[in-house]
Amino acid sequence: MMNSGVLAGLVLLTSSVAVASGNEFQVRSLAGKVPAAPHDPYDSRDEGICKGEGSAADSAEEKVLVGAGWIPFFATQQAGGTRVVTAASSQDGQCRPVGLTVFVFRDGRAVGMIRPRESTAVPEPSLKNAGALVVNMDYWGPDDAHCCPSKHTSIVVVIGEHGITHSE
């Protein structure tokens, strides 16, 4: 039984996508293979001013992500054999991460990804233990200034040996 307070922002669950407070998370199990990062026609990662942004790819999991075109951002979290890495699909003209996606690895194998449908949303994973992850997300409402997202939602993810699911 999950704590109802953790799920307070969760409005609707479907079989593959969780819709929360008017915004969506895509929760997807991976069969050991990290998908290629989506192509962005304007990706500033190779421009001089943006080179070196993001995190160094130190772990085997981060190197797999870089090989698939992702840019690791933020600190990797670990509990037991579970590692959680947040990576961006590209960077905008101000070197900010775009398309942030949370990847879950179990014993070195990619088992899942959690991605906000809104490319500018900022997911913040919190690995509770080797089998449970909470992802909080801030996102912008239609009248928000670029500096200050006013919307927030959360999702609870259960991590299994071969995949991930969102929890009710």
PyMOL commands that set and color helices and strands:
alter all, ss='L'
color gray80, all
select helices_A, chain A and resi 44-46+60-67
alter helices_A, ss='H'
color red, helices_A
select strands_A, chain A and resi 12-13+17-20+23-29+71-79+82-88+90-91+97-98+101-106+109-116+122-129+132-139+151-159+164-166
alter strands_A, ss='S'
color yellow, strands_A
deselect
rebuild
show_as cartoon
